[in-house]
Amino acid sequence: MKQFVFRAFFLCSFLVGNFVQAADLDKGKTALIRGDYAAALTELTPLAEQGNATAQYYLGVMYKEGQGVAVDDAVSHQWLTKSAESGEAQAQMMLGMMYHFGSGVEENMDTARKWYQLAADQGLEEAQTVLVIIAE
């Protein structure tokens, strides 16, 4: 009986935790779209620290663009890399662009192609297009 209660509690906490995380992610995205960067940071930072790849992507963009924070290419690269390594196609695309153009990192076309390819493999059309263009 104890194992059943434990498993039921674990399952419920997992489901509720994911629901809350999704709600906070939505709040963070909405705040970002509104331009309420302080609220976006408040919502997204804990999620990113917990490993949410989408929140990590948004923080990477915020640090790259200076949205509510000082522009910090190193912090942007850190968040985008975590997100991209977790499979977030948009982060992979952005890292490809950073390496392609040497934006905040040393230009490296081999690394750019790697990130573009990972994003393209997930069906991201922009990455597929870039790969065709740079192949010519």
N, C-alpha and C positions, 0 to 999 in steps of 0.2 A: 504494500500500500504506500509506503514511504517513497519508493521509486516512482510510482505512478504520480504522486503529488509533485515530486521534484521535477519529473519530465513535463507534467502539465504546466507547472510554474515557469520552467525554462522556455517552453514553447510560447506561452502567453507573453512573457517578457520580451522574447525575440520579436514576436509579431507587433507588439505595442511599440517597442524600440524602433523598428523599421518604419512604422506609421508616423511616429513623432519625428524621426529623422527626415522622412519625406516631407512632412509639413514644414519643418524648419528650412529645408532646402527650397521649397516653394516660396516661403517668406523671404529668404535671401535673394532668390532670383527676382522676385517682384520688387524688392527694395533696390536692387541693382538697376533694373529697368527704369524705375522712377527717379534714379539719381540720388537716392538716399543711401549714400555709401557707408555712413556710420552704422545704419541698421543692417546693411548687407554684411559688413564685417562682423557684426555681433552674431548674426545668424550663421554665416558661412565658416568662420574660423573654427569653432568647436567641431563642426562636421568634418572639415578638412583634416584637423588634427586626429580625428577618429578614423581617417582613411577613406572618406567619401571622395571618390575620384572626380565627381562633378563639382563639388565644392572646392576641391583643390584646383581644378581648372579655372573656376571663376576667380579665386584669389590670385592665381597666376596672372590672369588678365588684368585684374585691378592693380597689381604691383607693376605690371608692364606699362599700363596706361596712366598710372598716377591717379586712380579713381578713389579718392578718400584717404589715400596714403601717398607718401613720397614715392616717386618712381624709383624702383630698386630692381635692376635687372637680375641680380644674384638671387633675390628672394623669389622673383617671378620665375626664374629658371628652376629653382628648387621645387616650387609648387607644381609647375607644369610637368616637370620630369616625373614627380610622384604620380600625377594624374595619368600621364601618358603610359607609364609603366604598368598602371592598373588597367589599361585598355581604353582610355577615353580618347576617341578618335579626334575630337576637336583639339585636345591638348597635343596629340601627335602631330596634327597639321600645323599648329602654332610653333611647336619646336622645330619642325621642318623649315618653316619660314625664318625663324630666328637663325638657324644654322646656314640657310641658303643666303641670307642677306647680311650675316654677321651682325645681327641686331642684339647686342647685349652679350654675345658670345663670339668666339673666333669663327669666322666663316669656314665652313667645312661641308662641301657638297656631298661627300660620302655619307656623313651623318644626316644631312638634310634628306637625302634620298631614302635612307633607312626609315626616318619618321614619316615621310610622305607615303612610303610603301605600306607601312603598318596602318595608316589611316585609310589608304586606298583599299586595302584588303578588307576593311570593314564596310566598304561601300561609300565612303565619303567622296562625293563627286569632285569637289574642289581639288582634293589630293590626286585623284585619277587624272584630272586635267593638267595639273602641274607636272606630273610625271611624263605625260605625253609631250608637253612643251619642252621640258629640259632634256628629253631624249633626242630631240632634233638637233 
